[in-house]
Amino acid sequence: EDVAAMNRLLIGTVPHDHWEQRCRRQDGSEIWIAITASLVRDAAGRADYFITVIEDISARKAAEERITRLAKIYRTLNNTNQIIIRVNNRQELFDSVCRIAVNNCGFCLVSIECQQSESPELINQVNYGAAKDLIEQPELKEWYQILQQIIEPVREGNHYICQEIAANQLFNPWSDNFQRYNIRSLAVFPLRESGIVRYLLIIYAPDINYFDADTLQLLDEMAS
């Protein structure tokens, strides 16, 4: 965008230009900036130099993205409630919930795992999302071993969140898989049947720090 904007200024299409873009710092973190540029010409009308003002708008962008994210999750909650009323078949319900969450919110993957009472092993019930191959590969047993280390609070009825997968050593064995599918955070929620946690709802998100307090409140309500 910056090259195109400079070209517009050079050929005189616009007297000045303004655009926003996401950039990456040397440490890997991201920042949003707003750029305003104008071209100063000499007495003969030839391009002399650019005046450019760069503003950090990360806070504003974060607030806008948060509002948009909460609106999408709230719509997902409403759609899920409607499905619960209409659907009697458990598998159809699980399929619908995962599909709605991915389509509305843009999650990389949403899966539901069955927590067997007589065994610590998990049994996958449904996967939906662009990263569904993640749960369908031969190395799945290794991922379930990692999950076993984090789901104890979920068995007790609490959610588990990891706001930055790349910074959590627990997920190192699967870091390449997460990077391949752009999964940067995840959350696990308990799904109860007759008051007992029988299933786990796992949401894989494309953004770091996706699961803030308001987001978790809505997702907890959806899972309940």
Secondary structure, DSSP 8 states (H G I E B T S, - for coil): -HHHHHHHHHHTS-SEEEEEEEEE-TTS-EEEEEEEEEEEE-TTS-EEEEEEEEEE-HHHHHHHHHHHHHHHHHHHHHHHHHHHHH---HHHHHHHHHHHHHHHH--SEEEEEEE-TT-S-EEEEEEESTTGGGGGSTTHHHHHHHHHTT-HHHHTT--EEES-GGG-GGGGGGHHHHHHTT--EEEEEEEEETTEEEEEEEEEESSTT---HHHHHHHHHHH-
